[in-house]
Amino acid sequence: MNKPCDVSVDARGLDCPLPLLKAKQALNRMASGERLEVLATDAGSVRDFTVFSEQSGHALLLSEEQDGEYRYILEKS
C-alpha cells in the first residue's frame, strides 16, 4: 500500500454509528480513486466498515486493530 491517503478522519472516542457516518461524509466530498483513512476506537466499527464496503462498492483496503484502536483505509469507487 504505497499510495498515501488523501483524507484522514479521526473518529476515536466516538460510538457507532458515528465513525461510519463521518467516513461517509468524507467520501461524499472525495473523487473516485482517492483514499480515506479512518481511525476509530469502537469495536463495532469493524463490522460496520466491512458491510459498508460490500454494499457501497468502495474498496476496504485495510482493516486493522492495535491496542484497541482500529484503522481503516477505503478507496472511493
C-alpha positions as MATLAB code, in Angstrom:
seq = 'MNKPCDVSVDARGLDCPLPLLKAKQALNRMASGERLEVLATDAGSVRDFTVFSEQSGHALLLSEEQDGEYRYILEKS';
ca = [
       0.000    0.000    0.000;
       2.365    2.648   -1.293;
      -0.166    5.317   -2.179;
      -0.788    7.724    0.713;
      -4.274    8.550    1.928;
      -5.832   11.707    0.555;
      -8.116   12.339    3.544;
      -7.996   11.245    7.182;
     -10.866   11.107    9.681;
     -10.199   10.783   13.410;
     -13.271    9.141   14.933;
     -11.543    7.870   18.067;
     -13.771    8.073   21.117;
     -16.973    8.088   19.061;
     -19.510    5.265   19.333;
     -21.224    3.594   16.379;
     -22.578    4.677   14.028;
     -20.594    7.940   14.196;
     -17.257    6.619   12.806;
     -19.050    5.281    9.729;
     -21.156    8.436    9.385;
     -18.028   10.614    9.431;
     -16.430    8.329    6.839;
     -19.493    8.580    4.574;
     -19.445   12.380    4.831;
     -15.764   12.458    3.884;
     -16.254   10.037    0.973;
     -19.055   12.234   -0.395;
     -16.536   15.075   -0.786;
     -13.857   12.903   -2.394;
     -13.150   11.971   -6.013;
     -13.157    8.432   -7.347;
      -9.854    6.669   -6.635;
      -8.971    8.805   -3.627;
      -8.174    7.052   -0.366;
      -9.656    7.691    3.064;
      -8.055    6.720    6.366;
     -10.348    6.342    9.383;
      -9.175    5.939   12.981;
     -11.698    4.584   15.489;
     -11.881    3.008   18.938;
     -15.325    1.397   18.720;
     -15.070   -2.390   18.219;
     -18.425   -2.341   16.414;
     -16.847   -0.324   13.632;
     -15.165   -3.472   12.243;
     -18.474   -4.945   11.138;
     -19.826   -1.538   10.072;
     -16.925   -0.833    7.701;
     -16.892   -4.371    6.286;
     -20.616   -4.313    5.477;
     -20.470   -0.719    4.210;
     -17.643   -1.593    1.825;
     -19.545   -4.583    0.444;
     -22.762   -2.600   -0.024;
     -21.294    0.663   -1.320;
     -18.668   -0.683   -3.694;
     -15.894    1.331   -2.045;
     -12.830   -0.881   -1.566;
     -11.799   -1.631    2.014;
      -8.036   -1.823    1.503;
      -7.084   -2.143    5.164;
      -8.820   -3.086    8.387;
      -6.527   -3.491   11.362;
      -6.626   -3.282   15.150;
      -3.805   -2.478   17.525;
      -4.211   -1.895   21.250;
      -7.938   -1.181   20.950;
      -7.514    1.275   18.103;
      -8.895    0.486   14.661;
      -7.569    1.776   11.359;
      -9.382    1.526    8.052;
      -8.366    2.593    4.580;
     -11.046    2.855    1.923;
     -10.697    3.734   -1.730;
     -13.645    5.572   -3.216;
     -15.226    3.789   -6.165;
];
